[in-house]
Amino acid sequence: MAMGLAIAFHALHAVFGLGHPQLDAFAEDWIYVAIEFGAVGLCATRVLRRSDDRAAWLLIGVSLLTWTAGDSLWTFWLDGVANPPYPSIADALYLTMFPATYVALLLLMRSRFRHVGAAVWLDGIVVGLTTAAIGAGLVLPAVEHASRGTVSEIAVNLAYPLGDFLLLVFVALGFTLSGWRPGRQWALLGLGIALSACADMIYVYQEAHGAYVAGRILDTMWPASMAIIALAAWQPASSKVPRAAHNRHTIVLPGVFGTLALALLVSATAHPLTRVSVILSTGALLAAGIRGALTYRENVQLLEVHRHESVTDALTGLDNRRQLMEDLDVAVDTGPNGQASTFAFFDLNGFKRYNDSFGHVAGDALLKRLGTALAAVVDGQGKAYRLGGDEFCVLLRGRFPRDDALVAKAEAALTDRGSGFVVTTACGSVIVPEEASSITAALSLADGRMYAEKGRGRPAGSQAQSVLLQLVTEREPRLRSHVSDVGVLAVAIGRQFDLNPEQLDELGRAAELHDIGKLAIPDEILHKPSPLNDSEQLFMRQHTIIGERILNVAPALRMVARLVRSSHERWDGTGYPDSLAGDEIPLGARIISACDAYDAMISDRAYHEARSPDAAMAELRRSSGSQFDPDVVEALCQQLRAPRSLLRDASRRDAESHQLPEAQRSRSLH
């Protein structure tokens, strides 16, 4: 505050002659030097009280102190000498300010901009050198023209503007490195240094033309610049420094200032420039050229990265579908020359269960592990790809039948098992172009063969399911018929909801096993003709939990167990065992619930007679929105009106889920 008032008084005195002439000496000498010593004191206090960037601010304090010492010597001694020496000790102190400030600015930039790329540094160099070149072109000719005397006198005359030009280079560099968002500390620091440099150059220019008059507003600029620098010392340094500049000014700045530098050099052919201006302009153009070359290299690297990312699966690092299409196209085209290739398509069995049981992070880790193993197996023989989800494939050079050892190793690489899970794979392979002369044909044939193999070799859970269903048959033959009918109907409804093959498989299993927990229910409760009492009802409601515990013993049936547990939940949340409501109930469980109720209503039971299909559908509609999912009820009623469609679904499911290999089918008849 005190320095601000002092600067204001000094400016008013210089512009309006406030207190003139009685206060001339007070304003031009004592106030002037007091402002400078105040700035030095603020910087010194900052160095003592704050540890961040201490060395840089110590050097800035030293530079202000040497400048103040030079002013004090001139004001209180040399100005009173009839013929003061030139250069003098005051000039030595003045000039000491420049190297100290340069080093301080470098330290500050290293501290704050250490992560900024080389391109941004080059932008700052272009801006700074061009700015200095323009200043040199305007100021130095007048200085050189007016310079007379000894070599040392001429050198000192030129040292001041040259030092100021370099200061402007540092300021421009710092602002460019900050992305032209310097923050308060750098903004004030740059303003103070730029103000001092401009004052020096104006003074040198006026002095060279004999136009300088002491006590004018120009004299206020020096102490004002020192006060601004001292104020900057106490501002917080911004912590938000851009790591890379991708803004519009990254193109505009080097382009504009590089063009200005070129214009200066072109103008030199008609109007000679000083050697310093030419050197600075040439340096700016060289920096702009290097910047352009660096930008070109960065763009090439960026294109390479984008190309790599576009054909690479981000999770596993394998090639993706796009790269497969390109490679398959080449394989199809080069096939007529006798270079056959083998395309093998793999689909994981049990991965969805693994993902749901252990979480997506574990699922991603498993896919990475399997992808790495697959790539290692085919290394040197072909390439491995991940098409997305749990689908992988390989493209091998040469003919490799389905039973070849290399294909078997690739299949084994995509197999994993552990505590509570089993992940296997199904494979479909095709030799191109012998068996498929186009990309579409190769994909279609491999996909069809893979699903055919999936149908022939059922997951491990099918054996456990067969055992459990046989237990149901031995305990309650009519219950087996009921769950079989519910299973056929549930899968038919599941297709209307666009469930994928694995989800349909889980739904069918859960529908057939949804009453497996009733094996633990006593016959007197299970077949009681009268309504159950509260304790019996509570016991009966345990059968879904019992069924879940039974199925969880087989890892391959854990997702089935989840559907079985929720198969008696109600849409309105009044079901059991967890009182789930609405979409909280798994879709498969909602389908099973409606199909189970329908089949129960059209069947004779100990506690009711069979209803007609129309009556059963009417009851389903009455309970839609309370007991059953309205969408499921609508889909079920539509399906029940198309018995031929249902029959086709049943036969398809028999072909997909119940057929055993020939040897097992023969043994099962005995």
Helices and strands as residue ranges (DSSP letters): H 2-16, H 24-25, I 26-31, H 32-49, H 54-76, G 78-80, H 89-112, H 118-146, H 151-177, H 183-208, H 217-233, H 249-267, H 275-310, H 321-334, G 335-337, E 341-349, H 351-358, H 360-378, E 382-388, E 391-397, H 405-413, E 416-418, E 421-432, H 439-456, H 461-475, H 477-496, H 501-513, G 516-520, H 523-526, H 534-540, H 543-552, G 555-557, H 558-565, G 582-584, H 587-601, H 613-622, H 630-640, H 643-653, I 654-658, H 662-668
